[in-house]
């Protein structure tokens, strides 16, 4: 049954230093009852986490991600909100321990500053 589990794709970014954010992020996953299945580096500025969590812990995961300082995309907020809403209804069904599979792609923008963005924009004008 686990192979048919839908994976929810989440995206976020951070201006924080990677070494400062990663321990907090990993701790956030475990404190809300999730477990990291895979952690890999995609590029010099991005990483991917594959985690599983019981649906009843999704609200805690959502708030933990925000609390670490991670900026989430609009689509990610929508996905997490939908999962939080489905959590309310799952307690009434016969699947209280339902697992959710999540793929979180994280980009580090620590080298990007407002000045560098303005300089890039002025060169295009």
N, C-alpha and C positions, 0 to 999 in steps of 0.2 A: 504494500500500500504506500510505502514511503516514496517509491519511485514515481508515483503519480502525483505527488505533492507539488502544487504550484509554487514557483519561486517568485517572490516579489522583489523587483529591482528598485533599489533606492540609490539616490545620488546626493552627495553632499560635498562641501568644500570648507576649507579652513585657512585662515591667515596665521594661525598659531604655528609654532615650531613643531615639527613632526615628533621629536623626542618628548615634548611636553604633552602632546595630545594623545599619542598611542596608548600609554599606560592607563590614562583616564578612560579612554574609549573601551579598552579591553575590560577594565573593571566595571564599566557601565553594562557591558553585555552580560557578565556573570552575575552582577548584583540583581538584575531583573529576571534571572532564571534562564538566560540564554547560554548557549555554548558555541564556541567558534569551531567550525568544521574545517575551515581553510582560511589562510591569510597569505596573500601574495602581493608582490610588488609588480605593478603593471608597467610603470615608467619611473623616471626620476622624480616625478611630481604626483604620482597617483598610486593608490593601493586598492585592493579589493578584499573584502571580508565576506565569507559565506557563513551564516549563522542560522541556528534553529532555536526557536523559542516556542513555548506553549502560548496559545492565543491569549490565555488569561493574563499573561505578563506583557502584552503589547503596549499598554498605556505606560507602564514603567519604562519600557524600552524607549518609547517616543520621548518621554520627558527626560530620560537620561541622555539621549543623543543631544537634545537641545541644551541641557545643563553642561555638557562638556565644551560648549562653545561652537559646536559644529553647525554650519549654515546648511540648511536643507533646501533643495529645489522645490518649486511649486508642485511638481508631480509627486515628489516624495511626501510632502505634507498631505496631499490628497490620498495617496496610498495608505499612509499611516492612519489618517482619519477614518478611512473606510474600514481598515482592520479594527480600529477601536470601536466603531459602530457595530461591526459584526460580533465583536466580543460580548457586547451586551446581550445579544440574542443566542449565543452559543450555550450559555448556562441553562437555558430552557430546553435545549435539545439533548440528545444522548451522546454528545461528543465533548465533554468538559475538558479533556486533556489534549485537544486537537493541536497538532504541531504546525508551525508556520516556518517556511524556509525563506530566508532573506539573503539577497546579494547586495551588499553596500559598496558602491564605488566612491572612493574618497579622493579628492584632489587637494593638494597643498599649494596654496597661492602665496606663500610667505615672501617670495621674491617680487610679487606684483604689488606695486604701490600706486596710490592715486596719481602721483607725479608721472610715473611711467605710463599709466593709462592716458593721461592728458597729453603727454608727449606723442604717443602713438596716434591719438585722435587728431592732434594738430598737424601731423605730417600728412594725414589723409585729406585735410581740409583744403 
